Amino acid sequence: MQPLNQSNADVPVDTRRSRRWRSAMVIQFIIGLAALIIVLWRVDVLGAFGNLPELQLQWALAGAAIFSLSKLVHAYRWRWFLRHRQGLEFRRLFELLLVSNLANAMVPLRAGDLLRVELPNRRWKVPRAELASSVFLVESLLDGVSFVVLAFTALLIFDLPSTFRPAVGVLAITVLLLTAGSVRAAIHGQTWSVDGSIWRYLIPIRARPHINHWLKQAVLGMNTLTDWRSALVAVVLSLLAWTLEVGVWWCIGKAFSIELAFSEALIVMIAANMAQALPITPWNIGPYEVAVTEILVLLGASRLDGSSYAIGARILLMIWIAATGLVAMWSLDLRFRDLLNRKMNKAPIGTMDSENDP
């Protein structure tokens, strides 16, 4: 038995890690249980599964095809962010994006997004900081801009319920502030250094060169924001990708005999993606189903139809993501253990020569 007066520093490292792991698991279990209770309360799960046999397969396949086309545009946008890396093949980035989607569908807490940072670094020696800033910052920012533009368009052109206007306004203000801060960082970031800032009093001298190097790499991943023409191309690609994804949710509605207007499918698409953006629960089960169901109920659908749509869309897209992701893994000669193994000896066709890195 551990003495009552034993300090935390006297506890072995493995024991402390085990305690933190158990605490994290307990917290995750409580959150997951709460999410399950909310789902069972707000979503008609049994009724939704009962409606699955009535699926109109032709519309489901159309939605799946448009979904892949949307991801193709997303991959081209990613290549546009990394256009200074001359050896990167667009095809390989598209395949990696499909693998990332597969990992997000299988691994809790959207761990697949990290693969888009880790795998290009392993295979093509692209710095992780550069990849992280392009994937997590620039992409998220442009996605927010696209959502705001599409939502304002729906408010102006289509008969969208006025109840959504405050949410669109809050989203617009948030995106505007983040855009201003990100553009400033992209333009002036190359001159930043911890040596000339207040952080020099907190960061050890030996660590400063590494942090400065990391900052320069991170800013390089934001180079799309430094030129208005480059930024405009990225915005157009983002709008095209997300407009196609609106078509996915419209087709899924047709597959379940739910007639959605473009504006309604747009709101459902935004709600679904924002619900999945924050990984509150493993695989984000709960927030997504509740968000999509409640949006459809707010738009006038019955709770049974909304539940069927939410659960059916998840099942359809997960099956399609799994199929395309496995094909991409085969094309890249990736195995599941490779996703966790930091040392990969094989490289796909078109591997970039590290000597060409800027």
C-alpha positions, 0 to 999 in steps of 0.5 A, a space after each residue: 500500500 502506498 503511504 499517504 504522505 508519498 509525493 507524486 514525484 516518488 511514484 514511478 513514471 509507469 504508475 503515473 502514466 497508468 493512472 492518467 490512462 485510467 482517468 482518461 478512459 473513465 472520462 471518455 466512458 462517461 462522455 460516451 455514455 452521456 452521448 448514448 443516452 442523448 442519442 436514444 432520447 432524441 434519435 429514433 434508432 430502431 425506427 431508423 434501422 427499420 427504414 433502411 430496407 426502403 433505401 433507393 439504391 440508385 440515389 445512394 450510389 449517386 451520392 457516393 460517387 459525388 462524395 468521391 468527386 468532392 474528395 478529389 477536389 479536396 485533394 487537389 486543393 491540398 496539392 495546391 497548398 503544397 505546390 512548391 513541393 514539385 515532386 508530389 503527385 496529385 494521385 498519391 495525395 488523393 489516395 492518402 486523403 482516402 486513407 485518412 478518411 478510412 482511419 477517421 471512420 475506424 479509429 476514435 477521435 479523428 486520428 486519421 487527420 494525423 496521418 495526413 501529417 505523418 505519412 507524407 513526412 515518412 514517404 516524401 520528407 515533407 516537414 510535419 510542421 508545414 503539413 500540420 499548418 496546411 491541414 489543420 489551420 489553412 484547410 479549416 479556415 477555408 472550410 469555414 469561409 466556404 460555409 459562410 459564403 454558401 450559408 449567406 448565399 442560401 439566406 439571400 437566394 433561397 427560403 431559408 428559415 430565419 432561425 439560422 441567421 444568428 448561427 450564420 452571423 456568429 460563424 461569419 464573425 468567427 471566420 473573419 477574425 481567424 482569417 485576419 489573424 491567419 493572413 497576418 501570420 502567413 505574411 509576417 511569420 517568416 520574421 518571427 523568432 522567439 529570440 526577440 519576443 517575450 517567450 525568450 524568458 520562458 524558453 531555454 536557449 538550447 530549444 530556441 533554434 528548434 522552435 524557430 525552425 518549426 515556426 518557419 516550416 509552419 509558416 511555409 505551410 500557410 503560403 497560400 494565404 500570402 498572395 490574393 491570387 493563390 488564396 482566391 484559387 484555394 477559396 474557389 476549390 473549397 467552394 466547389 468541393 463543399 458545393 459537391 458535398 451538398 449534392 451528396 446530402 441531397 442525394 442521400 435525402 432522395 435515397 430515403 425519400 426525403 425531399 430537400 431543397 439545396 438550402 436545406 441540404 446545405 444546412 444539413 451538410 454544414 451541421 454534419 461536418 461541424 458536428 464531426 469536427 470536434 471529436 467529443 466521443 469515439 467515432 463521434 457517435 452521438 453528436 453527429 446523429 443528434 445534430 443531423 436529426 434535430 436540423 431535419 426536424 427543424 426543417 419540417 421532417 418527422 423525427 423518424 425521417 430525420 433519424 433514418 436520414 442521419 443513421 442511414 447517411 452514416 452507414 452509407 458513407 462509412 461503407 463507401 469510405 471503407 471501400 475506397 480507403 482499402 483500395 487506396 491502401 492497396 495502391 499505396 502498398 500500405 498495411 494497417 500496421 504501417 499506419 502506426 509504424 514510424 519506419 517505412 522502408 517502401 515508398 510509393 511510385 513518384 516518391 519525391 527526392 528529399 534533395 529537392 525540398 526547399 
